[in-house]
Amino acid sequence: HVGAVALPAEAAAEVAKVKAALDAAPAKKLVLSGFHDASGDPARNAELAKGRAKAVRAALQAAGIDAARVALRKPESTLAGGDAQAARRVEMRLVD
C-alpha cells in the first residue's frame, strides 16, 4: 500500500507459515528484505520499505520468534515486473 507500513490482514497466515518453517529448522535464521517502487522520493521510499520489514519482524516476534533469528537487509528498489503494488513488499528468506 502506498505510504503504509502496517501489515495487511492476510499477512497473519504468512507469519504462521514462516514461524512453522523456523520452528522446523532451529539452526536457521530469517533475513527480511523490504522493497519499494521507483516512484516518489527515494529516501522516503527506503524508509517505508524499512518500516514494512520492521513491521514483519515485530509480527514474527509477537508470534514467538526470537529477535536474534531475524535480520534486516538494506531496503531495495524494484519494479517487480512493472507492478508498483507488487514492488511494495517484504521478502523473507531462511539462511544458515
N, C-alpha and C positions, 0 to 999 in steps of 0.2 A: 504494500500500500504506500502511496506517495506520502512522504513525511512521517510515516508511522514506524514505531519500533516495537509495539506490542505484538505478541504472538496471536495469530488468528485462532479461532475456536478449534479448527481441525488439527492444530499443532499438537494437542494432547495425545492423540494416537501415535504420532511420530515420536514424541518424547518417550512414550511407553515402549515402543519398538527399540529405541536407542538404549534405554535402560536395560531391557532384556539382553541386548547384544553385549553391553558392558558387563552385566552380571555373569554372562556365559563365558566371558574372556577377561578374567580379573587382572591379567598381566598387561592388557592393552589400555591405551589412553585414547581420548577423543580430541580431535582437532576441529574447531569451528572456524569457518571462513565466511565472513559477511561480504556480500556482493551488492553493487548498486549499478544503476544505469548511467549513461553518459550525459543525461540532460541536467541542466541546472548547475549550481555551484559545486565544483568538485570537492572542496573541503567539507561542505555541508553534507554532501552525499556520503563521503567517507565516514563522517560522524554518525550518520544514520545507519550505515552498514555495520559499524562497530556496535552501535546501540542494539541493533537486531541480534547480533551474535551474543551480546551480553544478556539479552532477554532470554535467549535459548539456554545459555549457561545457567541463569537463575532458575529456569523451569526444570532443568536437569538436577540442579542442587535440591530444589524443592521435592523432587521425586526420589531423593536419597542418594544421588551420585556424589561421591567425594570430589570437592573442588580441585584437588590435586590431580585428578584424572582428566581434567578438561582444560585444553589450551586454546587460546585465541590467536588466529593469524591476522596479519595486516589486511584491512579491507581492500577489495579489488573491484575494478570497474569492468563491466561486461555488458554486452547486448543480449546475451543468451539466445542467439539465433534471431535477433532483431526484435524480440518481445520485451519491452521495457518492464512490464509487470513481472515476468519470469526472472529478469535481471535483479530484482529486489528480493534477495533470498539469502538464506544461510545454509551452507553445505556442511555436513558432518562426516568425518572420516575416522575410522579406527586405525590406530597406528601402534607399532611396537614400542 
